[in-house]
Amino acid sequence: MTDTPEAKRILVIEDNRDLARLLELHLQDLSFEVTLAFDGVTGYAMAESETFDLVILDILLPGVDGLEICRRLRSRDRYVPILMLTSKSSELDRVLGLELGADDYLTKPFSIRELLARVKALFRRIEGLEASKGTETPDRIHAADLVIDTGKRKVLRGERPLELTAKEFDLLVQFARHPGRVYTRSQLLDRVWGYGHDGYEHTVNSHINRLRSKIEKDPARPRYILTVWGVGYKFAEADDA
């Protein structure tokens, strides 16, 4: 008799009850175990007291808003992927959510098919990271004055720790493990975000801009992440300096 894999648990924190139950229905069709919360206080309490494999988090919530929940979840040691739901007009909220450590976001209104694709992509990426553990990849990557600790998910520039979001860290590791390799935006979407849909290249651009602002002494003249005009980006090799 073979053991069946345990169903992944998803917490949906969404105050629109009709939308929350619609998400629950479609996620259950994919054999996920779904828990619903309709306000921020209840949702955060559930996220703190139980173990989930993914949190789908609306920003505009009664009690405690989604940005504050995201900040609190990222301040703890236990990591859980976060997919944020934002309104179409709230570009600032999307940026803040990504800065606080959300792994991905969807803008309302969205299609259920798109949400399910994002959920599956997040799980594929996490499973890929888990599978890579125990390989010969070093825990520490050194590049000039950058030290990237992949096990602790920390980055130092010199002696100073850098505060990176989860996605910024994953993007930096992808580059630093392959210095000199040129990536298109589509390839980065596929390897770091887990999907490569046309039209999302701006996500890569915005993340690289924010990453440069944190790791580069002069973001206008980057030393680490270089633009390859007409193609994409690469991480500098020793002789690029």
C-alpha positions as a Markdown table, in Angstrom:
| # | Residue | x | y | z |
|---|---|---|---|---|
| 1 | Met | 0.0 | 0.0 | 0.0 |
| 2 | Thr | 1.4 | 3.4 | -1.0 |
| 3 | Asp | 1.0 | 6.6 | 1.0 |
| 4 | Thr | -0.9 | 9.3 | -0.8 |
| 5 | Pro | 0.6 | 12.8 | -0.6 |
| 6 | Glu | -0.9 | 15.1 | 2.0 |
| 7 | Ala | -3.1 | 17.7 | 0.5 |
| 8 | Lys | -1.6 | 21.2 | 0.6 |
| 9 | Arg | -3.4 | 23.6 | 2.9 |
| 10 | Ile | -4.4 | 27.1 | 1.6 |
| 11 | Leu | -5.7 | 29.9 | 3.8 |
| 12 | Val | -7.8 | 32.4 | 1.9 |
| 13 | Ile | -8.3 | 35.8 | 3.8 |
| 14 | Glu | -10.9 | 37.7 | 1.8 |
| 15 | Asp | -13.8 | 39.7 | 3.1 |
| 16 | Asn | -15.9 | 39.3 | -0.1 |
| 17 | Arg | -17.7 | 36.1 | 1.0 |
| 18 | Asp | -18.9 | 35.2 | -2.5 |
| 19 | Leu | -15.4 | 35.6 | -4.0 |
| 20 | Ala | -13.9 | 33.6 | -1.1 |
| 21 | Arg | -16.3 | 30.7 | -1.5 |
| 22 | Leu | -15.8 | 30.7 | -5.3 |
| 23 | Leu | -12.0 | 30.5 | -4.7 |
| 24 | Glu | -12.6 | 27.7 | -2.2 |
| 25 | Leu | -14.7 | 25.7 | -4.7 |
| 26 | His | -12.1 | 25.9 | -7.5 |
| 27 | Leu | -9.1 | 25.2 | -5.2 |
| 28 | Gln | -10.9 | 22.2 | -3.7 |
| 29 | Asp | -11.4 | 20.9 | -7.2 |
| 30 | Leu | -7.6 | 20.8 | -7.4 |
| 31 | Ser | -7.5 | 18.7 | -4.2 |
| 32 | Phe | -6.3 | 21.6 | -2.0 |
| 33 | Glu | -7.5 | 21.8 | 1.6 |
| 34 | Val | -9.0 | 25.4 | 1.9 |
| 35 | Thr | -9.7 | 27.4 | 5.0 |
| 36 | Leu | -11.5 | 30.7 | 4.8 |
| 37 | Ala | -11.3 | 33.9 | 6.9 |
| 38 | Phe | -13.4 | 37.0 | 6.2 |
| 39 | Asp | -11.5 | 39.6 | 8.2 |
| 40 | Gly | -7.9 | 40.4 | 9.0 |
| 41 | Val | -8.0 | 39.6 | 12.8 |
| 42 | Thr | -9.4 | 36.1 | 12.3 |
| 43 | Gly | -7.2 | 35.5 | 9.3 |
| 44 | Tyr | -4.0 | 36.5 | 11.0 |
| 45 | Ala | -4.9 | 34.4 | 14.1 |
| 46 | Met | -5.3 | 31.4 | 11.9 |
| 47 | Ala | -2.1 | 32.0 | 10.0 |
| 48 | Glu | -0.2 | 32.2 | 13.4 |
| 49 | Ser | -1.8 | 29.2 | 15.1 |
| 50 | Glu | -2.0 | 26.8 | 12.2 |
| 51 | Thr | 0.4 | 25.6 | 9.4 |
| 52 | Phe | -0.5 | 26.5 | 5.8 |
| 53 | Asp | 1.3 | 25.9 | 2.5 |
| 54 | Leu | 0.0 | 29.2 | 1.0 |
| 55 | Val | -1.9 | 32.3 | 2.1 |
| 56 | Ile | -4.1 | 34.1 | -0.4 |
| 57 | Leu | -4.4 | 37.5 | 1.1 |
| 58 | Asp | -6.7 | 40.5 | 0.1 |
| 59 | Ile | -5.3 | 43.9 | 1.0 |
| 60 | Leu | -8.5 | 45.7 | 1.9 |
| 61 | Leu | -9.7 | 43.8 | 5.0 |
| 62 | Pro | -11.7 | 44.8 | 8.1 |
| 63 | Gly | -9.8 | 44.7 | 11.4 |
| 64 | Val | -6.2 | 44.3 | 10.1 |
| 65 | Asp | -5.4 | 45.0 | 6.5 |
| 66 | Gly | -3.5 | 42.7 | 4.2 |
| 67 | Leu | -0.3 | 44.7 | 4.2 |
| 68 | Glu | 0.0 | 44.6 | 8.0 |
| 69 | Ile | -0.7 | 40.8 | 7.9 |
| 70 | Cys | 2.0 | 40.3 | 5.3 |
| 71 | Arg | 4.5 | 42.4 | 7.4 |
| 72 | Arg | 3.8 | 40.3 | 10.5 |
| 73 | Leu | 4.0 | 37.0 | 8.7 |
| 74 | Arg | 7.4 | 38.0 | 7.2 |
| 75 | Ser | 8.7 | 39.0 | 10.6 |
| 76 | Arg | 8.6 | 35.4 | 11.9 |
| 77 | Asp | 11.0 | 32.6 | 11.2 |
| 78 | Arg | 8.5 | 30.2 | 9.6 |
| 79 | Tyr | 8.1 | 31.0 | 5.9 |
| 80 | Val | 4.8 | 30.7 | 4.1 |
| 81 | Pro | 4.2 | 31.9 | 0.5 |
| 82 | Ile | 1.8 | 34.8 | 0.1 |
| 83 | Leu | -0.3 | 35.6 | -3.0 |
| 84 | Met | -1.8 | 39.1 | -2.6 |
| 85 | Leu | -5.1 | 40.3 | -4.1 |
| 86 | Thr | -5.2 | 44.0 | -4.9 |
| 87 | Ser | -7.6 | 46.5 | -6.5 |
| 88 | Lys | -6.9 | 47.7 | -10.0 |
| 89 | Ser | -6.2 | 51.3 | -8.9 |
| 90 | Ser | -3.8 | 50.5 | -6.0 |
| 91 | Glu | -0.4 | 50.4 | -7.7 |
| 92 | Leu | 1.1 | 51.7 | -4.4 |
| 93 | Asp | -0.4 | 48.8 | -2.5 |
| 94 | Arg | 1.0 | 46.3 | -4.9 |
| 95 | Val | 4.5 | 47.8 | -4.6 |
| 96 | Leu | 4.2 | 47.9 | -0.8 |
| 97 | Gly | 3.0 | 44.3 | -0.8 |
| 98 | Leu | 6.0 | 43.2 | -2.8 |
| 99 | Glu | 8.4 | 45.2 | -0.6 |
| 100 | Leu | 6.9 | 43.6 | 2.5 |
| 101 | Gly | 7.6 | 40.1 | 1.0 |
| 102 | Ala | 4.6 | 39.0 | -0.9 |
| 103 | Asp | 5.6 | 36.3 | -3.4 |
| 104 | Asp | 3.1 | 37.3 | -6.1 |
| 105 | Tyr | 0.0 | 39.4 | -6.6 |
| 106 | Leu | -3.2 | 39.5 | -8.7 |
| 107 | Thr | -5.1 | 42.6 | -9.6 |
| 108 | Lys | -8.9 | 42.5 | -9.3 |
| 109 | Pro | -10.9 | 41.7 | -11.3 |
| 110 | Phe | -9.0 | 38.5 | -12.3 |
| 111 | Ser | -10.0 | 35.2 | -13.9 |
| 112 | Ile | -10.2 | 32.1 | -11.8 |
| 113 | Arg | -8.0 | 30.4 | -14.3 |
| 114 | Glu | -5.3 | 33.0 | -13.8 |
| 115 | Leu | -5.4 | 32.6 | -10.0 |
| 116 | Leu | -5.2 | 28.8 | -10.3 |
| 117 | Ala | -2.2 | 29.1 | -12.6 |
| 118 | Arg | -0.4 | 31.4 | -10.2 |
| 119 | Val | -1.1 | 29.1 | -7.2 |
| 120 | Lys | 0.3 | 26.1 | -9.1 |
| 121 | Ala | 3.3 | 28.1 | -10.2 |
| 122 | Leu | 4.1 | 29.1 | -6.7 |
| 123 | Phe | 3.9 | 25.4 | -5.5 |
| 124 | Arg | 6.1 | 24.3 | -8.4 |
| 125 | Arg | 8.7 | 26.9 | -7.5 |
| 126 | Ile | 8.7 | 25.9 | -3.8 |
| 127 | Glu | 8.9 | 22.2 | -4.7 |
| 128 | Gly | 11.9 | 23.0 | -7.0 |
| 129 | Leu | 13.6 | 24.9 | -4.1 |
| 130 | Glu | 13.0 | 22.0 | -1.8 |
| 131 | Ala | 14.3 | 19.5 | -4.3 |
| 132 | Ser | 17.5 | 21.5 | -4.7 |
| 133 | Lys | 18.3 | 21.2 | -1.0 |
| 134 | Gly | 21.1 | 18.8 | -0.2 |
| 135 | Thr | 22.7 | 19.3 | -3.6 |
| 136 | Glu | 26.2 | 20.7 | -4.2 |
| 137 | Thr | 25.0 | 24.2 | -4.4 |
| 138 | Pro | 26.9 | 26.2 | -1.7 |
| 139 | Asp | 25.0 | 27.8 | 1.1 |
| 140 | Arg | 27.1 | 31.0 | 0.7 |
| 141 | Ile | 27.7 | 32.8 | -2.5 |
| 142 | His | 30.4 | 35.5 | -2.6 |
| 143 | Ala | 30.5 | 38.2 | -5.2 |
| 144 | Ala | 32.8 | 41.2 | -4.6 |
| 145 | Asp | 31.5 | 42.7 | -1.3 |
| 146 | Leu | 28.2 | 40.8 | -1.4 |
| 147 | Val | 27.7 | 37.6 | 0.7 |
| 148 | Ile | 24.5 | 35.7 | 0.0 |
| 149 | Asp | 23.6 | 33.0 | 2.6 |
| 150 | Thr | 21.0 | 30.8 | 0.8 |
| 151 | Gly | 20.3 | 28.7 | 3.8 |
| 152 | Lys | 19.5 | 31.6 | 6.1 |
| 153 | Arg | 18.1 | 33.7 | 3.2 |
| 154 | Lys | 20.3 | 36.7 | 4.3 |
| 155 | Val | 22.4 | 39.1 | 2.3 |
| 156 | Leu | 25.3 | 41.2 | 3.5 |
| 157 | Arg | 27.1 | 44.0 | 1.6 |
| 158 | Gly | 30.3 | 44.3 | 3.5 |
| 159 | Glu | 29.2 | 44.0 | 7.1 |
| 160 | Arg | 25.8 | 45.6 | 6.5 |
| 161 | Pro | 22.7 | 43.3 | 6.3 |
| 162 | Leu | 20.4 | 44.1 | 3.4 |
| 163 | Glu | 16.6 | 43.8 | 3.8 |
| 164 | Leu | 15.3 | 42.0 | 0.7 |
| 165 | Thr | 11.8 | 40.7 | 0.0 |
| 166 | Ala | 11.4 | 37.0 | -0.7 |
| 167 | Lys | 11.2 | 37.5 | -4.4 |
| 168 | Glu | 14.1 | 39.9 | -4.5 |
| 169 | Phe | 16.2 | 37.3 | -2.7 |
| 170 | Asp | 15.2 | 34.5 | -5.1 |
| 171 | Leu | 16.0 | 36.8 | -8.1 |
| 172 | Leu | 19.4 | 37.7 | -6.7 |
| 173 | Val | 20.3 | 34.0 | -6.0 |
| 174 | Gln | 19.2 | 33.1 | -9.6 |
| 175 | Phe | 21.6 | 35.7 | -11.0 |
| 176 | Ala | 24.5 | 35.1 | -8.6 |
| 177 | Arg | 24.5 | 31.3 | -9.1 |
| 178 | His | 25.0 | 31.9 | -12.9 |
| 179 | Pro | 27.4 | 34.9 | -13.3 |
| 180 | Gly | 27.7 | 36.0 | -16.9 |
| 181 | Arg | 24.6 | 34.1 | -18.1 |
| 182 | Val | 22.1 | 36.4 | -19.9 |
| 183 | Tyr | 18.5 | 36.0 | -19.0 |
| 184 | Thr | 15.5 | 37.4 | -20.9 |
| 185 | Arg | 12.6 | 38.7 | -18.8 |
| 186 | Ser | 10.5 | 35.7 | -19.9 |
| 187 | Gln | 13.2 | 33.3 | -18.6 |
| 188 | Leu | 13.4 | 35.1 | -15.3 |
| 189 | Leu | 9.6 | 35.0 | -14.9 |
| 190 | Asp | 9.7 | 31.2 | -15.6 |
| 191 | Arg | 12.6 | 30.5 | -13.2 |
| 192 | Val | 11.9 | 32.9 | -10.3 |
| 193 | Trp | 8.1 | 33.4 | -10.5 |
| 194 | Gly | 7.2 | 30.0 | -12.0 |
| 195 | Tyr | 5.3 | 31.4 | -15.0 |
| 196 | Gly | 6.3 | 33.0 | -18.2 |
| 197 | His | 3.2 | 34.8 | -19.5 |
| 198 | Asp | 3.5 | 37.6 | -22.0 |
| 199 | Gly | 2.7 | 40.9 | -20.6 |
| 200 | Tyr | 4.3 | 40.5 | -17.1 |
| 201 | Glu | 7.8 | 41.6 | -18.1 |
| 202 | His | 7.2 | 44.8 | -16.1 |
| 203 | Thr | 7.2 | 42.6 | -12.9 |
| 204 | Val | 10.8 | 41.7 | -13.7 |
| 205 | Asn | 11.8 | 45.3 | -14.4 |
| 206 | Ser | 10.3 | 46.7 | -11.2 |
| 207 | His | 11.9 | 43.9 | -9.1 |
| 208 | Ile | 15.3 | 44.5 | -10.7 |
| 209 | Asn | 15.1 | 48.2 | -10.1 |
| 210 | Arg | 14.2 | 47.7 | -6.4 |
| 211 | Leu | 16.9 | 45.1 | -6.0 |
| 212 | Arg | 19.5 | 47.4 | -7.6 |
| 213 | Ser | 18.5 | 50.2 | -5.2 |
| 214 | Lys | 19.4 | 47.9 | -2.3 |
| 215 | Ile | 22.5 | 46.0 | -3.4 |
| 216 | Glu | 24.2 | 48.7 | -5.6 |
| 217 | Lys | 26.2 | 51.6 | -4.2 |
| 218 | Asp | 25.1 | 53.5 | -7.3 |
| 219 | Pro | 22.0 | 52.0 | -8.9 |
| 220 | Ala | 22.4 | 54.3 | -11.9 |
| 221 | Arg | 25.8 | 52.6 | -12.6 |
| 222 | Pro | 25.1 | 49.0 | -11.5 |
| 223 | Arg | 28.0 | 46.8 | -10.6 |
| 224 | Tyr | 26.2 | 43.5 | -10.1 |
| 225 | Ile | 23.1 | 43.2 | -12.2 |
| 226 | Leu | 23.9 | 44.5 | -15.7 |
| 227 | Thr | 21.5 | 45.3 | -18.5 |
| 228 | Val | 22.2 | 43.5 | -21.8 |
| 229 | Trp | 20.4 | 45.9 | -24.2 |
| 230 | Gly | 17.8 | 44.3 | -26.4 |
| 231 | Val | 18.1 | 41.0 | -24.6 |
| 232 | Gly | 17.7 | 41.1 | -20.8 |
| 233 | Tyr | 20.0 | 41.0 | -17.8 |
| 234 | Lys | 23.0 | 39.2 | -16.4 |
| 235 | Phe | 25.0 | 39.0 | -13.2 |
| 236 | Ala | 28.5 | 40.5 | -13.5 |
| 237 | Glu | 31.5 | 38.2 | -13.9 |
| 238 | Ala | 34.8 | 39.2 | -12.3 |
| 239 | Asp | 36.1 | 40.8 | -15.5 |
| 240 | Asp | 33.0 | 42.8 | -16.1 |
| 241 | Ala | 34.1 | 45.3 | -13.5 |
